[in-house]
Amino acid sequence: MDIDWAALGSVFGVSLVATVALVAVFTLGITALSRRERATAQGDSATLALTGAYVCFAACATAVAYGIFLIVA
């Protein structure tokens, strides 16, 4: 039995980058919701922050759904 170390390293690298990117996008969504709450408390309009949060969470959901699709298919 031989292990293809190059392929294993490639899978590790891609999964690490994808995980960090997904966490970063989710964090941006949480931050946008926090800014929305702050703006609402001050009486300002926060539609841009809310839209940004929805986009971030949709991107996270899409990435998770794509990963599930790759595993199941």
Predicted model as a PDB file, atoms N, CA, C, CB and O in Angstrom, pLDDT in the B-factor column:
MODEL        1                                                                  
ATOM      1  N   MET A   1       0.842  -1.172   0.000  1.00 82.00           N  
ATOM      2  CA  MET A   1       0.000   0.000   0.000  1.00 82.00           C  
ATOM      3  C   MET A   1       0.888   1.236   0.000  1.00 82.00           C  
ATOM      4  CB  MET A   1      -0.959  -0.003   1.214  1.00 82.00           C  
ATOM      5  O   MET A   1       1.755   1.394   0.860  1.00 82.00           O  
ATOM      6  N   ASP A   2       0.665   2.102  -0.967  1.00 88.00           N  
ATOM      7  CA  ASP A   2       1.425   3.342  -1.064  1.00 88.00           C  
ATOM      8  C   ASP A   2       0.509   4.527  -0.812  1.00 88.00           C  
ATOM      9  CB  ASP A   2       2.104   3.466  -2.443  1.00 88.00           C  
ATOM     10  O   ASP A   2      -0.645   4.550  -1.241  1.00 88.00           O  
ATOM     11  N   ILE A   3       1.049   5.505  -0.107  1.00 90.00           N  
ATOM     12  CA  ILE A   3       0.299   6.721   0.173  1.00 90.00           C  
ATOM     13  C   ILE A   3       0.817   7.818  -0.749  1.00 90.00           C  
ATOM     14  CB  ILE A   3       0.425   7.137   1.677  1.00 90.00           C  
ATOM     15  O   ILE A   3       2.021   8.064  -0.817  1.00 90.00           O  
ATOM     16  N   ASP A   4      -0.087   8.466  -1.449  1.00 92.00           N  
ATOM     17  CA  ASP A   4       0.267   9.581  -2.314  1.00 92.00           C  
ATOM     18  C   ASP A   4       0.320  10.842  -1.451  1.00 92.00           C  
ATOM     19  CB  ASP A   4      -0.758   9.736  -3.497  1.00 92.00           C  
ATOM     20  O   ASP A   4      -0.693  11.508  -1.238  1.00 92.00           O  
ATOM     21  N   TRP A   5       1.518  11.157  -0.959  1.00 94.00           N  
ATOM     22  CA  TRP A   5       1.684  12.255  -0.024  1.00 94.00           C  
ATOM     23  C   TRP A   5       1.370  13.613  -0.661  1.00 94.00           C  
ATOM     24  CB  TRP A   5       3.095  12.254   0.520  1.00 94.00           C  
ATOM     25  O   TRP A   5       0.890  14.522   0.016  1.00 94.00           O  
ATOM     26  N   ALA A   6       1.637  13.746  -1.944  1.00 94.00           N  
ATOM     27  CA  ALA A   6       1.340  15.009  -2.622  1.00 94.00           C  
ATOM     28  C   ALA A   6      -0.164  15.256  -2.664  1.00 94.00           C  
ATOM     29  CB  ALA A   6       1.917  15.006  -4.050  1.00 94.00           C  
ATOM     30  O   ALA A   6      -0.619  16.374  -2.425  1.00 94.00           O  
ATOM     31  N   ALA A   7      -0.932  14.219  -2.964  1.00 94.00           N  
ATOM     32  CA  ALA A   7      -2.390  14.360  -2.995  1.00 94.00           C  
ATOM     33  C   ALA A   7      -2.939  14.619  -1.593  1.00 94.00           C  
ATOM     34  CB  ALA A   7      -3.042  13.099  -3.595  1.00 94.00           C  
ATOM     35  O   ALA A   7      -3.865  15.412  -1.423  1.00 94.00           O  
ATOM     36  N   LEU A   8      -2.375  13.959  -0.603  1.00 95.00           N  
ATOM     37  CA  LEU A   8      -2.807  14.164   0.773  1.00 95.00           C  
ATOM     38  C   LEU A   8      -2.521  15.603   1.219  1.00 95.00           C  
ATOM     39  CB  LEU A   8      -2.107  13.161   1.711  1.00 95.00           C  
ATOM     40  O   LEU A   8      -3.355  16.234   1.868  1.00 95.00           O  
ATOM     41  N   GLY A   9      -1.355  16.108   0.873  1.00 96.00           N  
ATOM     42  CA  GLY A   9      -1.011  17.489   1.203  1.00 96.00           C  
ATOM     43  C   GLY A   9      -1.905  18.485   0.477  1.00 96.00           C  
ATOM     44  O   GLY A   9      -2.282  19.516   1.035  1.00 96.00           O  
ATOM     45  N   SER A  10      -2.241  18.173  -0.766  1.00 96.00           N  
ATOM     46  CA  SER A  10      -3.127  19.040  -1.535  1.00 96.00           C  
ATOM     47  C   SER A  10      -4.522  19.099  -0.913  1.00 96.00           C  
ATOM     48  CB  SER A  10      -3.217  18.555  -2.982  1.00 96.00           C  
ATOM     49  O   SER A  10      -5.102  20.178  -0.791  1.00 96.00           O  
ATOM     50  N   VAL A  11      -5.050  17.971  -0.530  1.00 94.00           N  
ATOM     51  CA  VAL A  11      -6.363  17.920   0.116  1.00 94.00           C  
ATOM     52  C   VAL A  11      -6.331  18.670   1.441  1.00 94.00           C  
ATOM     53  CB  VAL A  11      -6.805  16.460   0.339  1.00 94.00           C  
ATOM     54  O   VAL A  11      -7.270  19.392   1.777  1.00 94.00           O  
ATOM     55  N   PHE A  12      -5.249  18.498   2.192  1.00 96.00           N  
ATOM     56  CA  PHE A  12      -5.118  19.214   3.463  1.00 96.00           C  
ATOM     57  C   PHE A  12      -5.087  20.722   3.238  1.00 96.00           C  
ATOM     58  CB  PHE A  12      -3.850  18.765   4.205  1.00 96.00           C  
ATOM     59  O   PHE A  12      -5.755  21.467   3.955  1.00 96.00           O  
ATOM     60  N   GLY A  13      -4.328  21.174   2.263  1.00 97.00           N  
ATOM     61  CA  GLY A  13      -4.215  22.605   1.986  1.00 97.00           C  
ATOM     62  C   GLY A  13      -5.532  23.221   1.537  1.00 97.00           C  
ATOM     63  O   GLY A  13      -5.911  24.297   1.999  1.00 97.00           O  
ATOM     64  N   VAL A  14      -6.223  22.538   0.641  1.00 94.00           N  
ATOM     65  CA  VAL A  14      -7.497  23.055   0.147  1.00 94.00           C  
ATOM     66  C   VAL A  14      -8.533  23.083   1.259  1.00 94.00           C  
ATOM     67  CB  VAL A  14      -8.003  22.211  -1.025  1.00 94.00           C  
ATOM     68  O   VAL A  14      -9.291  24.046   1.377  1.00 94.00           O  
ATOM     69  N   SER A  15      -8.573  22.048   2.065  1.00 94.00           N  
ATOM     70  CA  SER A  15      -9.558  22.028   3.153  1.00 94.00           C  
ATOM     71  C   SER A  15      -9.239  23.079   4.206  1.00 94.00           C  
ATOM     72  CB  SER A  15      -9.612  20.642   3.801  1.00 94.00           C  
ATOM     73  O   SER A  15     -10.156  23.653   4.793  1.00 94.00           O  
ATOM     74  N   LEU A  16      -7.978  23.340   4.457  1.00 97.00           N  
ATOM     75  CA  LEU A  16      -7.600  24.375   5.415  1.00 97.00           C  
ATOM     76  C   LEU A  16      -8.009  25.760   4.911  1.00 97.00           C  
ATOM     77  CB  LEU A  16      -6.087  24.332   5.681  1.00 97.00           C  
ATOM     78  O   LEU A  16      -8.579  26.552   5.661  1.00 97.00           O  
ATOM     79  N   VAL A  17      -7.720  26.049   3.649  1.00 96.00           N  
ATOM     80  CA  VAL A  17      -8.090  27.340   3.074  1.00 96.00           C  
ATOM     81  C   VAL A  17      -9.611  27.506   3.037  1.00 96.00           C  
ATOM     82  CB  VAL A  17      -7.506  27.482   1.659  1.00 96.00           C  
ATOM     83  O   VAL A  17     -10.126  28.578   3.355  1.00 96.00           O  
ATOM     84  N   ALA A  18     -10.320  26.462   2.654  1.00 94.00           N  
ATOM     85  CA  ALA A  18     -11.780  26.544   2.591  1.00 94.00           C  
ATOM     86  C   ALA A  18     -12.384  26.759   3.981  1.00 94.00           C  
ATOM     87  CB  ALA A  18     -12.357  25.270   1.958  1.00 94.00           C  
ATOM     88  O   ALA A  18     -13.340  27.521   4.127  1.00 94.00           O  
ATOM     89  N   THR A  19     -11.846  26.110   4.980  1.00 95.00           N  
ATOM     90  CA  THR A  19     -12.352  26.261   6.340  1.00 95.00           C  
ATOM     91  C   THR A  19     -12.115  27.671   6.862  1.00 95.00           C  
ATOM     92  CB  THR A  19     -11.696  25.244   7.267  1.00 95.00           C  
ATOM     93  O   THR A  19     -13.011  28.284   7.442  1.00 95.00           O  
ATOM     94  N   VAL A  20     -10.923  28.175   6.657  1.00 97.00           N  
ATOM     95  CA  VAL A  20     -10.611  29.532   7.125  1.00 97.00           C  
ATOM     96  C   VAL A  20     -11.479  30.558   6.392  1.00 97.00           C  
ATOM     97  CB  VAL A  20      -9.106  29.851   6.915  1.00 97.00           C  
ATOM     98  O   VAL A  20     -11.966  31.507   7.007  1.00 97.00           O  
ATOM     99  N   ALA A  21     -11.673  30.375   5.092  1.00 96.00           N  
ATOM    100  CA  ALA A  21     -12.506  31.301   4.323  1.00 96.00           C  
ATOM    101  C   ALA A  21     -13.958  31.260   4.789  1.00 96.00           C  
ATOM    102  CB  ALA A  21     -12.427  30.973   2.830  1.00 96.00           C  
ATOM    103  O   ALA A  21     -14.598  32.305   4.912  1.00 96.00           O  
ATOM    104  N   LEU A  22     -14.481  30.072   5.049  1.00 96.00           N  
ATOM    105  CA  LEU A  22     -15.863  29.942   5.491  1.00 96.00           C  
ATOM    106  C   LEU A  22     -16.066  30.581   6.865  1.00 96.00           C  
ATOM    107  CB  LEU A  22     -16.270  28.468   5.529  1.00 96.00           C  
ATOM    108  O   LEU A  22     -17.067  31.260   7.094  1.00 96.00           O  
ATOM    109  N   VAL A  23     -15.133  30.369   7.760  1.00 97.00           N  
ATOM    110  CA  VAL A  23     -15.221  30.996   9.089  1.00 97.00           C  
ATOM    111  C   VAL A  23     -15.117  32.513   8.973  1.00 97.00           C  
ATOM    112  CB  VAL A  23     -14.109  30.457  10.023  1.00 97.00           C  
ATOM    113  O   VAL A  23     -15.818  33.236   9.680  1.00 97.00           O  
ATOM    114  N   ALA A  24     -14.255  32.998   8.092  1.00 97.00           N  
ATOM    115  CA  ALA A  24     -14.115  34.449   7.908  1.00 97.00           C  
ATOM    116  C   ALA A  24     -15.399  35.067   7.360  1.00 97.00           C  
ATOM    117  CB  ALA A  24     -12.943  34.757   6.964  1.00 97.00           C  
ATOM    118  O   ALA A  24     -15.808  36.137   7.811  1.00 97.00           O  
ATOM    119  N   VAL A  25     -16.029  34.418   6.408  1.00 97.00           N  
ATOM    120  CA  VAL A  25     -17.280  34.947   5.839  1.00 97.00           C  
ATOM    121  C   VAL A  25     -18.392  34.927   6.888  1.00 97.00           C  
ATOM    122  CB  VAL A  25     -17.706  34.125   4.592  1.00 97.00           C  
ATOM    123  O   VAL A  25     -19.178  35.871   6.972  1.00 97.00           O  
ATOM    124  N   PHE A  26     -18.464  33.869   7.682  1.00 97.00           N  
ATOM    125  CA  PHE A  26     -19.467  33.803   8.740  1.00 97.00           C  
ATOM    126  C   PHE A  26     -19.229  34.900   9.775  1.00 97.00           C  
ATOM    127  CB  PHE A  26     -19.450  32.421   9.414  1.00 97.00           C  
ATOM    128  O   PHE A  26     -20.176  35.511  10.272  1.00 97.00           O  
ATOM    129  N   THR A  27     -17.958  35.145  10.095  1.00 97.00           N  
ATOM    130  CA  THR A  27     -17.617  36.204  11.039  1.00 97.00           C  
ATOM    131  C   THR A  27     -18.012  37.566  10.492  1.00 97.00           C  
ATOM    132  CB  THR A  27     -16.123  36.178  11.356  1.00 97.00           C  
ATOM    133  O   THR A  27     -18.485  38.418  11.244  1.00 97.00           O  
ATOM    134  N   LEU A  28     -17.826  37.785   9.201  1.00 96.00           N  
ATOM    135  CA  LEU A  28     -18.268  39.034   8.588  1.00 96.00           C  
ATOM    136  C   LEU A  28     -19.782  39.200   8.701  1.00 96.00           C  
ATOM    137  CB  LEU A  28     -17.842  39.083   7.120  1.00 96.00           C  
ATOM    138  O   LEU A  28     -20.269  40.310   8.920  1.00 96.00           O  
ATOM    139  N   GLY A  29     -20.520  38.118   8.553  1.00 95.00           N  
ATOM    140  CA  GLY A  29     -21.974  38.170   8.718  1.00 95.00           C  
ATOM    141  C   GLY A  29     -22.377  38.541  10.130  1.00 95.00           C  
ATOM    142  O   GLY A  29     -23.279  39.355  10.329  1.00 95.00           O  
ATOM    143  N   ILE A  30     -21.720  37.951  11.105  1.00 96.00           N  
ATOM    144  CA  ILE A  30     -21.998  38.273  12.510  1.00 96.00           C  
ATOM    145  C   ILE A  30     -21.659  39.732  12.792  1.00 96.00           C  
ATOM    146  CB  ILE A  30     -21.197  37.344  13.456  1.00 96.00           C  
ATOM    147  O   ILE A  30     -22.399  40.424  13.492  1.00 96.00           O  
ATOM    148  N   THR A  31     -20.535  40.197  12.244  1.00 94.00           N  
ATOM    149  CA  THR A  31     -20.133  41.589  12.432  1.00 94.00           C  
ATOM    150  C   THR A  31     -21.147  42.543  11.798  1.00 94.00           C  
ATOM    151  CB  THR A  31     -18.737  41.827  11.835  1.00 94.00           C  
ATOM    152  O   THR A  31     -21.466  43.586  12.368  1.00 94.00           O  
ATOM    153  N   ALA A  32     -21.648  42.181  10.623  1.00 92.00           N  
ATOM    154  CA  ALA A  32     -22.650  43.029   9.970  1.00 92.00           C  
ATOM    155  C   ALA A  32     -23.930  43.102  10.793  1.00 92.00           C  
ATOM    156  CB  ALA A  32     -22.962  42.504   8.563  1.00 92.00           C  
ATOM    157  O   ALA A  32     -24.546  44.163  10.888  1.00 92.00           O  
ATOM    158  N   LEU A  33     -24.332  41.988  11.385  1.00 91.00           N  
ATOM    159  CA  LEU A  33     -25.516  42.022  12.255  1.00 91.00           C  
ATOM    160  C   LEU A  33     -25.280  42.892  13.481  1.00 91.00           C  
ATOM    161  CB  LEU A  33     -25.900  40.606  12.692  1.00 91.00           C  
ATOM    162  O   LEU A  33     -26.184  43.592  13.936  1.00 91.00           O  
ATOM    163  N   SER A  34     -24.073  42.846  14.010  1.00 91.00           N  
ATOM    164  CA  SER A  34     -23.734  43.680  15.161  1.00 91.00           C  
ATOM    165  C   SER A  34     -23.791  45.158  14.790  1.00 91.00           C  
ATOM    166  CB  SER A  34     -22.339  43.320  15.695  1.00 91.00           C  
ATOM    167  O   SER A  34     -24.291  45.978  15.560  1.00 91.00           O  
ATOM    168  N   ARG A  35     -23.275  45.497  13.605  1.00 89.00           N  
ATOM    169  CA  ARG A  35     -23.335  46.894  13.161  1.00 89.00           C  
ATOM    170  C   ARG A  35     -24.779  47.330  12.925  1.00 89.00           C  
ATOM    171  CB  ARG A  35     -22.509  47.087  11.875  1.00 89.00           C  
ATOM    172  O   ARG A  35     -25.139  48.481  13.172  1.00 89.00           O  
ATOM    173  N   ARG A  36     -25.593  46.406  12.449  1.00 85.00           N  
ATOM    174  CA  ARG A  36     -27.014  46.720  12.245  1.00 85.00           C  
ATOM    175  C   ARG A  36     -27.680  47.041  13.579  1.00 85.00           C  
ATOM    176  CB  ARG A  36     -27.743  45.542  11.552  1.00 85.00           C  
ATOM    177  O   ARG A  36     -28.431  48.011  13.686  1.00 85.00           O  
ATOM    178  N   GLU A  37     -27.407  46.235  14.580  1.00 83.00           N  
ATOM    179  CA  GLU A  37     -27.998  46.469  15.897  1.00 83.00           C  
ATOM    180  C   GLU A  37     -27.544  47.813  16.454  1.00 83.00           C  
ATOM    181  CB  GLU A  37     -27.623  45.334  16.869  1.00 83.00           C  
ATOM    182  O   GLU A  37     -28.339  48.548  17.038  1.00 83.00           O  
ATOM    183  N   ARG A  38     -26.262  48.133  16.271  1.00 83.00           N  
ATOM    184  CA  ARG A  38     -25.739  49.397  16.755  1.00 83.00           C  
ATOM    185  C   ARG A  38     -26.381  50.578  16.027  1.00 83.00           C  
ATOM    186  CB  ARG A  38     -24.227  49.435  16.590  1.00 83.00           C  
ATOM    187  O   ARG A  38     -26.724  51.585  16.646  1.00 83.00           O  
ATOM    188  N   ALA A  39     -26.538  50.446  14.717  1.00 80.00           N  
ATOM    189  CA  ALA A  39     -27.140  51.526  13.934  1.00 80.00           C  
ATOM    190  C   ALA A  39     -28.614  51.689  14.270  1.00 80.00           C  
ATOM    191  CB  ALA A  39     -26.970  51.261  12.437  1.00 80.00           C  
ATOM    192  O   ALA A  39     -29.114  52.813  14.328  1.00 80.00           O  
ATOM    193  N   THR A  40     -29.311  50.594  14.490  1.00 79.00           N  
ATOM    194  CA  THR A  40     -30.727  50.664  14.848  1.00 79.00           C  
ATOM    195  C   THR A  40     -30.904  51.327  16.210  1.00 79.00           C  
ATOM    196  CB  THR A  40     -31.352  49.258  14.855  1.00 79.00           C  
ATOM    197  O   THR A  40     -31.846  52.093  16.415  1.00 79.00           O  
ATOM    198  N   ALA A  41     -30.000  51.032  17.139  1.00 80.00           N  
ATOM    199  CA  ALA A  41     -30.083  51.638  18.464  1.00 80.00           C  
ATOM    200  C   ALA A  41     -29.852  53.145  18.400  1.00 80.00           C  
ATOM    201  CB  ALA A  41     -29.069  50.992  19.407  1.00 80.00           C  
ATOM    202  O   ALA A  41     -30.390  53.888  19.220  1.00 80.00           O  
ATOM    203  N   GLN A  42     -29.055  53.603  17.430  1.00 82.00           N  
ATOM    204  CA  GLN A  42     -28.785  55.029  17.282  1.00 82.00           C  
ATOM    205  C   GLN A  42     -29.825  55.721  16.405  1.00 82.00           C  
ATOM    206  CB  GLN A  42     -27.400  55.238  16.700  1.00 82.00           C  
ATOM    207  O   GLN A  42     -29.800  56.943  16.260  1.00 82.00           O  
ATOM    208  N   GLY A  43     -30.734  54.950  15.823  1.00 77.00           N  
ATOM    209  CA  GLY A  43     -31.789  55.520  15.008  1.00 77.00           C  
ATOM    210  C   GLY A  43     -31.422  55.663  13.545  1.00 77.00           C  
ATOM    211  O   GLY A  43     -32.158  56.303  12.793  1.00 77.00           O  
ATOM    212  N   ASP A  44     -30.314  55.090  13.119  1.00 76.00           N  
ATOM    213  CA  ASP A  44     -29.888  55.170  11.720  1.00 76.00           C  
ATOM    214  C   ASP A  44     -30.457  54.009  10.916  1.00 76.00           C  
ATOM    215  CB  ASP A  44     -28.355  55.179  11.623  1.00 76.00           C  
ATOM    216  O   ASP A  44     -30.900  53.002  11.469  1.00 76.00           O  
ATOM    217  N   SER A  45     -30.435  54.175   9.597  1.00 75.00           N  
ATOM    218  CA  SER A  45     -30.847  53.094   8.706  1.00 75.00           C  
ATOM    219  C   SER A  45     -29.681  52.123   8.537  1.00 75.00           C  
ATOM    220  CB  SER A  45     -31.312  53.651   7.323  1.00 75.00           C  
ATOM    221  O   SER A  45     -28.536  52.542   8.367  1.00 75.00           O  
ATOM    222  N   ALA A  46     -29.972  50.851   8.585  1.00 78.00           N  
ATOM    223  CA  ALA A  46     -28.908  49.845   8.521  1.00 78.00           C  
ATOM    224  C   ALA A  46     -29.218  48.795   7.460  1.00 78.00           C  
ATOM    225  CB  ALA A  46     -28.719  49.172   9.890  1.00 78.00           C  
ATOM    226  O   ALA A  46     -28.935  47.615   7.664  1.00 78.00           O  
ATOM    227  N   THR A  47     -29.789  49.201   6.345  1.00 85.00           N  
ATOM    228  CA  THR A  47     -30.157  48.223   5.323  1.00 85.00           C  
ATOM    229  C   THR A  47     -28.933  47.619   4.651  1.00 85.00           C  
ATOM    230  CB  THR A  47     -31.051  48.866   4.280  1.00 85.00           C  
ATOM    231  O   THR A  47     -28.956  46.453   4.260  1.00 85.00           O  
ATOM    232  N   LEU A  48     -27.862  48.400   4.512  1.00 86.00           N  
ATOM    233  CA  LEU A  48     -26.650  47.878   3.886  1.00 86.00           C  
ATOM    234  C   LEU A  48     -26.006  46.806   4.758  1.00 86.00           C  
ATOM    235  CB  LEU A  48     -25.653  49.012   3.620  1.00 86.00           C  
ATOM    236  O   LEU A  48     -25.535  45.788   4.251  1.00 86.00           O  
ATOM    237  N   ALA A  49     -25.986  47.033   6.061  1.00 86.00           N  
ATOM    238  CA  ALA A  49     -25.417  46.043   6.973  1.00 86.00           C  
ATOM    239  C   ALA A  49     -26.249  44.765   6.971  1.00 86.00           C  
ATOM    240  CB  ALA A  49     -25.325  46.614   8.395  1.00 86.00           C  
ATOM    241  O   ALA A  49     -25.701  43.663   6.996  1.00 86.00           O  
ATOM    242  N   LEU A  50     -27.550  44.910   6.942  1.00 90.00           N  
ATOM    243  CA  LEU A  50     -28.417  43.736   6.931  1.00 90.00           C  
ATOM    244  C   LEU A  50     -28.269  42.964   5.623  1.00 90.00           C  
ATOM    245  CB  LEU A  50     -29.879  44.149   7.140  1.00 90.00           C  
ATOM    246  O   LEU A  50     -28.244  41.733   5.624  1.00 90.00           O  
ATOM    247  N   THR A  51     -28.172  43.677   4.523  1.00 92.00           N  
ATOM    248  CA  THR A  51     -27.978  43.030   3.228  1.00 92.00           C  
ATOM    249  C   THR A  51     -26.642  42.303   3.185  1.00 92.00           C  
ATOM    250  CB  THR A  51     -28.057  44.060   2.094  1.00 92.00           C  
ATOM    251  O   THR A  51     -26.556  41.188   2.670  1.00 92.00           O  
ATOM    252  N   GLY A  52     -25.604  42.923   3.722  1.00 92.00           N  
ATOM    253  CA  GLY A  52     -24.290  42.280   3.784  1.00 92.00           C  
ATOM    254  C   GLY A  52     -24.312  41.023   4.634  1.00 92.00           C  
ATOM    255  O   GLY A  52     -23.677  40.024   4.294  1.00 92.00           O  
ATOM    256  N   ALA A  53     -25.038  41.071   5.732  1.00 94.00           N  
ATOM    257  CA  ALA A  53     -25.146  39.895   6.589  1.00 94.00           C  
ATOM    258  C   ALA A  53     -25.860  38.765   5.866  1.00 94.00           C  
ATOM    259  CB  ALA A  53     -25.882  40.240   7.886  1.00 94.00           C  
ATOM    260  O   ALA A  53     -25.440  37.611   5.940  1.00 94.00           O  
ATOM    261  N   TYR A  54     -26.953  39.101   5.158  1.00 95.00           N  
ATOM    262  CA  TYR A  54     -27.672  38.076   4.404  1.00 95.00           C  
ATOM    263  C   TYR A  54     -26.794  37.459   3.317  1.00 95.00           C  
ATOM    264  CB  TYR A  54     -28.933  38.668   3.780  1.00 95.00           C  
ATOM    265  O   TYR A  54     -26.839  36.250   3.089  1.00 95.00           O  
ATOM    266  N   VAL A  55     -26.003  38.285   2.652  1.00 96.00           N  
ATOM    267  CA  VAL A  55     -25.114  37.772   1.600  1.00 96.00           C  
ATOM    268  C   VAL A  55     -24.062  36.840   2.199  1.00 96.00           C  
ATOM    269  CB  VAL A  55     -24.427  38.940   0.848  1.00 96.00           C  
ATOM    270  O   VAL A  55     -23.777  35.781   1.638  1.00 96.00           O  
ATOM    271  N   CYS A  56     -23.495  37.226   3.319  1.00 97.00           N  
ATOM    272  CA  CYS A  56     -22.482  36.379   3.970  1.00 97.00           C  
ATOM    273  C   CYS A  56     -23.071  35.038   4.409  1.00 97.00           C  
ATOM    274  CB  CYS A  56     -21.880  37.106   5.185  1.00 97.00           C  
ATOM    275  O   CYS A  56     -22.465  33.988   4.195  1.00 97.00           O  
ATOM    276  N   PHE A  57     -24.250  35.080   5.021  1.00 97.00           N  
ATOM    277  CA  PHE A  57     -24.858  33.836   5.480  1.00 97.00           C  
ATOM    278  C   PHE A  57     -25.311  32.965   4.312  1.00 97.00           C  
ATOM    279  CB  PHE A  57     -26.039  34.136   6.392  1.00 97.00           C  
ATOM    280  O   PHE A  57     -25.256  31.738   4.393  1.00 97.00           O  
ATOM    281  N   ALA A  58     -25.756  33.595   3.232  1.00 98.00           N  
ATOM    282  CA  ALA A  58     -26.119  32.825   2.032  1.00 98.00           C  
ATOM    283  C   ALA A  58     -24.894  32.163   1.422  1.00 98.00           C  
ATOM    284  CB  ALA A  58     -26.797  33.732   0.991  1.00 98.00           C  
ATOM    285  O   ALA A  58     -24.968  31.029   0.947  1.00 98.00           O  
ATOM    286  N   ALA A  59     -23.770  32.865   1.433  1.00 97.00           N  
ATOM    287  CA  ALA A  59     -22.527  32.273   0.909  1.00 97.00           C  
ATOM    288  C   ALA A  59     -22.093  31.080   1.759  1.00 97.00           C  
ATOM    289  CB  ALA A  59     -21.399  33.329   0.865  1.00 97.00           C  
ATOM    290  O   ALA A  59     -21.631  30.070   1.229  1.00 97.00           O  
ATOM    291  N   CYS A  60     -22.241  31.201   3.066  1.00 97.00           N  
ATOM    292  CA  CYS A  60     -21.905  30.082   3.954  1.00 97.00           C  
ATOM    293  C   CYS A  60     -22.826  28.897   3.703  1.00 97.00           C  
ATOM    294  CB  CYS A  60     -21.993  30.516   5.428  1.00 97.00           C  
ATOM    295  O   CYS A  60     -22.366  27.758   3.619  1.00 97.00           O  
ATOM    296  N   ALA A  61     -24.110  29.155   3.583  1.00 97.00           N  
ATOM    297  CA  ALA A  61     -25.063  28.072   3.335  1.00 97.00           C  
ATOM    298  C   ALA A  61     -24.800  27.409   1.990  1.00 97.00           C  
ATOM    299  CB  ALA A  61     -26.498  28.600   3.386  1.00 97.00           C  
ATOM    300  O   ALA A  61     -24.921  26.191   1.861  1.00 97.00           O  
ATOM    301  N   THR A  62     -24.444  28.203   0.994  1.00 97.00           N  
ATOM    302  CA  THR A  62     -24.138  27.647  -0.328  1.00 97.00           C  
ATOM    303  C   THR A  62     -22.900  26.770  -0.273  1.00 97.00           C  
ATOM    304  CB  THR A  62     -23.940  28.769  -1.354  1.00 97.00           C  
ATOM    305  O   THR A  62     -22.873  25.695  -0.870  1.00 97.00           O  
ATOM    306  N   ALA A  63     -21.870  27.222   0.442  1.00 95.00           N  
ATOM    307  CA  ALA A  63     -20.644  26.429   0.557  1.00 95.00           C  
ATOM    308  C   ALA A  63     -20.902  25.111   1.285  1.00 95.00           C  
ATOM    309  CB  ALA A  63     -19.559  27.229   1.288  1.00 95.00           C  
ATOM    310  O   ALA A  63     -20.377  24.069   0.893  1.00 95.00           O  
ATOM    311  N   VAL A  64     -21.700  25.157   2.333  1.00 94.00           N  
ATOM    312  CA  VAL A  64     -22.023  23.928   3.070  1.00 94.00           C  
ATOM    313  C   VAL A  64     -22.858  22.984   2.198  1.00 94.00           C  
ATOM    314  CB  VAL A  64     -22.786  24.262   4.380  1.00 94.00           C  
ATOM    315  O   VAL A  64     -22.610  21.779   2.172  1.00 94.00           O  
ATOM    316  N   ALA A  65     -23.839  23.532   1.490  1.00 96.00           N  
ATOM    317  CA  ALA A  65     -24.664  22.692   0.604  1.00 96.00           C  
ATOM    318  C   ALA A  65     -23.833  22.072  -0.514  1.00 96.00           C  
ATOM    319  CB  ALA A  65     -25.809  23.516   0.000  1.00 96.00           C  
ATOM    320  O   ALA A  65     -24.053  20.919  -0.884  1.00 96.00           O  
ATOM    321  N   TYR A  66     -22.878  22.831  -1.054  1.00 94.00           N  
ATOM    322  CA  TYR A  66     -22.005  22.289  -2.091  1.00 94.00           C  
ATOM    323  C   TYR A  66     -21.126  21.172  -1.542  1.00 94.00           C  
ATOM    324  CB  TYR A  66     -21.136  23.395  -2.686  1.00 94.00           C  
ATOM    325  O   TYR A  66     -20.905  20.166  -2.216  1.00 94.00           O  
ATOM    326  N   GLY A  67     -20.628  21.345  -0.327  1.00 92.00           N  
ATOM    327  CA  GLY A  67     -19.830  20.287   0.295  1.00 92.00           C  
ATOM    328  C   GLY A  67     -20.636  19.027   0.527  1.00 92.00           C  
ATOM    329  O   GLY A  67     -20.146  17.920   0.304  1.00 92.00           O  
ATOM    330  N   ILE A  68     -21.859  19.187   0.969  1.00 95.00           N  
ATOM    331  CA  ILE A  68     -22.736  18.014   1.156  1.00 95.00           C  
ATOM    332  C   ILE A  68     -23.029  17.353  -0.184  1.00 95.00           C  
ATOM    333  CB  ILE A  68     -24.062  18.423   1.848  1.00 95.00           C  
ATOM    334  O   ILE A  68     -23.055  16.127  -0.291  1.00 95.00           O  
ATOM    335  N   PHE A  69     -23.249  18.185  -1.211  1.00 96.00           N  
ATOM    336  CA  PHE A  69     -23.482  17.642  -2.556  1.00 96.00           C  
ATOM    337  C   PHE A  69     -22.279  16.825  -3.039  1.00 96.00           C  
ATOM    338  CB  PHE A  69     -23.776  18.784  -3.550  1.00 96.00           C  
ATOM    339  O   PHE A  69     -22.449  15.761  -3.635  1.00 96.00           O  
ATOM    340  N   LEU A  70     -21.068  17.321  -2.782  1.00 92.00           N  
ATOM    341  CA  LEU A  70     -19.877  16.586  -3.196  1.00 92.00           C  
ATOM    342  C   LEU A  70     -19.722  15.268  -2.447  1.00 92.00           C  
ATOM    343  CB  LEU A  70     -18.644  17.439  -2.987  1.00 92.00           C  
ATOM    344  O   LEU A  70     -19.251  14.282  -3.015  1.00 92.00           O  
ATOM    345  N   ILE A  71     -20.106  15.245  -1.205  1.00 93.00           N  
ATOM    346  CA  ILE A  71     -19.984  14.014  -0.416  1.00 93.00           C  
ATOM    347  C   ILE A  71     -21.032  12.996  -0.848  1.00 93.00           C  
ATOM    348  CB  ILE A  71     -20.128  14.318   1.090  1.00 93.00           C  
ATOM    349  O   ILE A  71     -20.725  11.812  -0.991  1.00 93.00           O  
ATOM    350  N   VAL A  72     -22.254  13.444  -1.056  1.00 96.00           N  
ATOM    351  CA  VAL A  72     -23.361  12.519  -1.374  1.00 96.00           C  
ATOM    352  C   VAL A  72     -23.287  12.023  -2.803  1.00 96.00           C  
ATOM    353  CB  VAL A  72     -24.708  13.197  -1.142  1.00 96.00           C  
ATOM    354  O   VAL A  72     -23.561  10.853  -3.069  1.00 96.00           O  
ATOM    355  N   ALA A  73     -22.921  12.898  -3.726  1.00 84.00           N  
ATOM    356  CA  ALA A  73     -22.952  12.526  -5.151  1.00 84.00           C  
ATOM    357  C   ALA A  73     -21.901  11.557  -5.496  1.00 84.00           C  
ATOM    358  CB  ALA A  73     -22.807  13.717  -6.019  1.00 84.00           C  
ATOM    359  O   ALA A  73     -21.795  11.147  -6.651  1.00 84.00           O  
TER     360      ALA A  73                                                      
ENDMDL                                                                          
END                                                                             
